[in-house]
Structure formats: C-alpha cells, structure tokens
Amino acid sequence: MPSDIAIAGGGIAGLTAALLLARAGFPVTIFERAAGFSEVGAGLQISPNAGRILDNLGLGPALDAVATRPLAIEMRGAHSGRTIVALPLAAAAQRHGAPYRLLHRADLQAILVDAARADPAITIETATDVAPLGEDADGVRIAAGGRERRFDVLIGADGVRSRIRAHIGGGPAEPTGRTAWRITIPADEAPAAIPRDRVTVFLGDRQHVVVYPVRAGREINVVAIIEEGWRGEGWSEPGDARILAGHFRGAADGLAALIATAGTWTRWCLAGVDARGPWQQGRVALIGDAAHAMLPFLAQGAAMAIEDAAVLTRMLLRPDLPAEVALARYVEERRPRAARVADAARQSGAIYHMSPLAAPFRDATMKALGGERLLARYDWLYGWRQNG
Ligand SMILES: Cc1cc2nc3c(=O)[nH]c(=O)nc-3n(C[C@H](O)[C@H](O)[C@H](O)COP(=O)(O)OP(=O)(O)OC[C@H]3O[C@@H](n4cnc5c(N)ncnc54)[C@H](O)[C@@H]3O)c2cc1C
C-alpha cells in the first residue's frame, strides 16, 4: 500500500479522492493550480450513484442545507412550452439509497474543501502547479511549488486539459462543436412560468436548455447547449446574450424571457476525452475529467469523478496489491462504466438535438413510454454500487 499520495487538482474529483483516501488512512497532498477555490462553474445535478458516496463521507447534512431535491426531470418543447414527459425523482432516495440533489458547484466544492481542511491527513497547497517528472524505484517525481518532490503515487485529477494525461501518453481533449451557455439568476427574478421544484429541459431544434434551482432554491441555474464552432478555453468566457437569443428565436414565452435575462452569460466549449485512452502508467493514474471528460447530457461528469475516487480508494487499500497493480485494477473496473456513461450521454445528446422533422416522433415515443419507464431505463446508472 502507498505511504503517501499526491493529487494534482482540487476540483470535485481531487477533493473527493483526498477525503476518501485520508479516511482510509493515507496521507494525501492536494496541489491546486489556482490561488484559491473560487466560485467557478454553475449548477451540478448530483444523482444517487454519487450522492451515496458523499453521504457515506458524512456530508449529507451539509449538502442538504444548500441543495434542492427535484420532484422530476421534465421535458418540454422549447417552442410550445408544453410538457412532453416528466421522469419522477421524488422517490430517488428510496429507490437508490440517496436523494437526487441539485447544487451550485461552488457550494459542493466549499463543502469538500471544508471537510478536507478539517482532516489532519490532508495537506492542501494552492497556487501550486504540478508537472510530472518521472518515476523510479523510490516513487513518482513531480515539480510542484518550485521544487522537486517525491510521492509513492500521483493521481491526476487535473481536469479536461490534464497535463498528467499528456505525461502518460493521452491525447488532447477534442472540441465537440457544442457550447454551454450558463447563467445563474436570483429565483425571484426568473419568469413565473419557470418551475422552481424540478429540472426542466426545453428541447429545441438541435439545441436545448436545462433549468433548475440551486442554493436551496434561492437561485436558478440556466444552461443552454447550442451547436457552434467557438473553441475558447476556460469556464468564464463572457457570452453575448444576443447570440443566444438569436438561436432561440420563437421560443415559448417563459423560456424566451429567461434567455433575454440581463446579466452575464458565460460560454464554455464542450470538449471530450475518450474514456478508452490511457488512464494509468506505473504509479500514476487519472480520475474525473482528466480520464473521461464527457458531454453533460446525462449530468454525470462529476458523478463519475466521485465514483472513480471510491473505486481508486478501495483498490489502493488492498494489502495484497502493489500500488501499480492496484491502479491497473482501478482502471480495469472503471473504464467500462465511464465509457458506457459517456456513450449514453452522447446518445442523449442526439435525442435532445433532433431535427425539427424527427422531433415529433421522439416526443411521441417519450409520451408513449411515460416518465416511470423512462426513468427505469437509468436504474443501471443511478443504482450503481461498488464491486467487492
Ligand atoms: C455545462 C456543464 C454542465 C455540467 N453538469 C453536470 C451535472 O449536472 N452533474 C455532473 O455530475 N457533472 C456535470 N458536469 C461535469 C462536471 O462539471 C465535471 O465532470 C467535473 O467538474 C469534473 O471535475 P474534475 O475535478 O475532474 O475536473 P475540474 O473541475 O476541471 O478540476 C480540475 C482542477 O485541477 C486544477 N489543475 C489543472 N491542472 C493542474 C496542474 N497541472 N496542477 C495543479 N492543479 C491543476 C484546476 O485548476 C482545477 O481546479 C457538467 C459540465 C458542464 C460543462
């Protein structure tokens, strides 16, 4: 078993892994490139498969203080505004052992950071960029904070543009030709037609908008996914609202008013990392977006990062496995799941973004199936539990 572990990246993946590894008895150092844990990102849906792991860390009450539990995921027509189908979520906790929660990413990150700071086995070094240098019999060598350091194991939780992935031979993230436009607005400024108790997905012509409450219902998170060739980097590129309004001309009143909302939209180029690429080399392994950044159409990127952290910890805890073998077993177990979820997210994208000609057939099929049966199709996803 490793005597110490370095984690590059203090996002959802790195922080969750640090907490799980520290509770399992490993000394952990998180290196985060940014100077602090700022309020980047917007809403996150945390489904029961990941929520169970956070609950087991004892974070349930803190999460519930800032989360909303949606009654349903409701599909509506972006132009008609009419409901196509609603997948009921109120019974998620009974069905899958943890609630379906809606959170602001900054709230989840703050809860994880507070828990990590309270754990004496975790050291956090911010404003510290990690560069992997190599591996020898004594461990993994990295450059961090202007000097060379050595750890038994290095975990790359450094996101979609991962330097650790490049070090172990992985390719760059591939832009998908789609962008996510995001804004968070005070709930009392959102149009009355926008539901506050559920996730609403407005399906348009080759584009869609997802709306749900965050911050215990005080704010509304809006994400519009459109197809455009823009390829900027970073979470916080400002987006001109007129471009977005042009895409949603003719939208139903409530949605049109929401899109016209004054305020600063941010634009994020959606890029993917093929889950079938390299995840591990010796005592270096990847988790989260670094290993398998996926389209957000199933709202599972952070959830997969949390699942990765749980499996990684279980493998490193096995006394019969040298660290590099434990990491290889982690990859063996996680890769098929991450690839399946990424494929399912891609399929959801194709369904959400159907052409106006095909959309009526999609809507009729969804209606005929009904919300309960559509939801049951995701039991494999939300009902996931670790092997072993
Ligand atoms: C529009 C949109 C909506 C989404 N909605 C959902 C959702 O509802 N539910 C869900 O589960 N997922 C969702 N996701 C996906 C989710 O946001 C990501 O999968 C998740 O945040 C990835 O976490 P991470 O820790 O792997 O990476 P990141 O959050 O990118 O964290 C990586 C960290 O590493 C740091 N770093 C980078 N390089 C270095 C280095 N060399 N040294 C040190 N530090 C470094 C970065 O500063 C950063 O803090 C969504 C994504 C998008 C784009």
PDBQT file of the ligand as one rigid body, heavy atoms in Angstrom, charges set to zero:
ROOT
HETATM    1  C1  LIG A 401     -22.362  22.693 -18.832  1.00  0.00    +0.000 C 
HETATM    2  C2  LIG A 401     -21.931  21.601 -17.922  1.00  0.00    +0.000 A 
HETATM    3  C3  LIG A 401     -22.844  21.060 -17.025  1.00  0.00    +0.000 A 
HETATM    4  C4  LIG A 401     -22.467  20.009 -16.189  1.00  0.00    +0.000 A 
HETATM    5  N1  LIG A 401     -23.391  19.479 -15.337  1.00  0.00    +0.000 NA
HETATM    6  C5  LIG A 401     -23.056  18.423 -14.578  1.00  0.00    +0.000 A 
HETATM    7  C6  LIG A 401     -24.013  17.850 -13.690  1.00  0.00    +0.000 A 
HETATM    8  O1  LIG A 401     -25.140  18.330 -13.586  1.00  0.00    +0.000 OA
HETATM    9  N2  LIG A 401     -23.642  16.782 -12.933  1.00  0.00    +0.000 N 
HETATM   10  C7  LIG A 401     -22.380  16.230 -13.019  1.00  0.00    +0.000 A 
HETATM   11  O2  LIG A 401     -22.110  15.225 -12.337  1.00  0.00    +0.000 OA
HETATM   12  N3  LIG A 401     -21.447  16.770 -13.844  1.00  0.00    +0.000 NA
HETATM   13  C8  LIG A 401     -21.758  17.829 -14.617  1.00  0.00    +0.000 A 
HETATM   14  N4  LIG A 401     -20.824  18.397 -15.421  1.00  0.00    +0.000 N 
HETATM   15  C9  LIG A 401     -19.465  17.838 -15.455  1.00  0.00    +0.000 C 
HETATM   16  C10 LIG A 401     -18.638  18.304 -14.274  1.00  0.00    +0.000 C 
HETATM   17  O3  LIG A 401     -18.669  19.707 -14.154  1.00  0.00    +0.000 OA
HETATM   18  C11 LIG A 401     -17.207  17.818 -14.444  1.00  0.00    +0.000 C 
HETATM   19  O4  LIG A 401     -17.192  16.485 -14.877  1.00  0.00    +0.000 OA
HETATM   20  C12 LIG A 401     -16.449  17.900 -13.129  1.00  0.00    +0.000 C 
HETATM   21  O5  LIG A 401     -16.483  19.218 -12.633  1.00  0.00    +0.000 OA
HETATM   22  C13 LIG A 401     -15.008  17.433 -13.327  1.00  0.00    +0.000 C 
HETATM   23  O6  LIG A 401     -14.314  17.567 -12.127  1.00  0.00    +0.000 OA
HETATM   24  P1  LIG A 401     -12.738  17.343 -12.092  1.00  0.00    +0.000 P 
HETATM   25  O7  LIG A 401     -12.358  17.532 -10.678  1.00  0.00    +0.000 OA
HETATM   26  O8  LIG A 401     -12.398  16.069 -12.778  1.00  0.00    +0.000 OA
HETATM   27  O9  LIG A 401     -12.140  18.493 -13.007  1.00  0.00    +0.000 OA
HETATM   28  P2  LIG A 401     -12.095  20.074 -12.774  1.00  0.00    +0.000 P 
HETATM   29  O10 LIG A 401     -13.329  20.547 -12.114  1.00  0.00    +0.000 OA
HETATM   30  O11 LIG A 401     -11.755  20.669 -14.088  1.00  0.00    +0.000 OA
HETATM   31  O12 LIG A 401     -10.893  20.288 -11.753  1.00  0.00    +0.000 OA
HETATM   32  C14 LIG A 401      -9.556  20.195 -12.150  1.00  0.00    +0.000 C 
HETATM   33  C15 LIG A 401      -8.718  21.039 -11.200  1.00  0.00    +0.000 C 
HETATM   34  O13 LIG A 401      -7.342  20.808 -11.458  1.00  0.00    +0.000 OA
HETATM   35  C16 LIG A 401      -6.645  22.041 -11.418  1.00  0.00    +0.000 C 
HETATM   36  N5  LIG A 401      -5.433  21.846 -12.229  1.00  0.00    +0.000 N 
HETATM   37  C17 LIG A 401      -5.343  21.720 -13.572  1.00  0.00    +0.000 A 
HETATM   38  N6  LIG A 401      -4.084  21.485 -13.939  1.00  0.00    +0.000 NA
HETATM   39  C18 LIG A 401      -3.349  21.453 -12.808  1.00  0.00    +0.000 A 
HETATM   40  C19 LIG A 401      -1.964  21.241 -12.533  1.00  0.00    +0.000 A 
HETATM   41  N7  LIG A 401      -1.077  20.979 -13.513  1.00  0.00    +0.000 N 
HETATM   42  N8  LIG A 401      -1.540  21.283 -11.240  1.00  0.00    +0.000 NA
HETATM   43  C20 LIG A 401      -2.422  21.520 -10.223  1.00  0.00    +0.000 A 
HETATM   44  N9  LIG A 401      -3.740  21.738 -10.435  1.00  0.00    +0.000 NA
HETATM   45  C21 LIG A 401      -4.199  21.685 -11.708  1.00  0.00    +0.000 A 
HETATM   46  C22 LIG A 401      -7.641  23.042 -11.980  1.00  0.00    +0.000 C 
HETATM   47  O14 LIG A 401      -7.317  24.363 -11.560  1.00  0.00    +0.000 OA
HETATM   48  C23 LIG A 401      -8.942  22.544 -11.369  1.00  0.00    +0.000 C 
HETATM   49  O15 LIG A 401      -9.207  23.105 -10.103  1.00  0.00    +0.000 OA
HETATM   50  C24 LIG A 401     -21.160  19.480 -16.253  1.00  0.00    +0.000 A 
HETATM   51  C25 LIG A 401     -20.220  20.046 -17.127  1.00  0.00    +0.000 A 
HETATM   52  C26 LIG A 401     -20.600  21.099 -17.949  1.00  0.00    +0.000 A 
HETATM   53  C27 LIG A 401     -19.597  21.674 -18.883  1.00  0.00    +0.000 C 
ENDROOT
TORSDOF 0
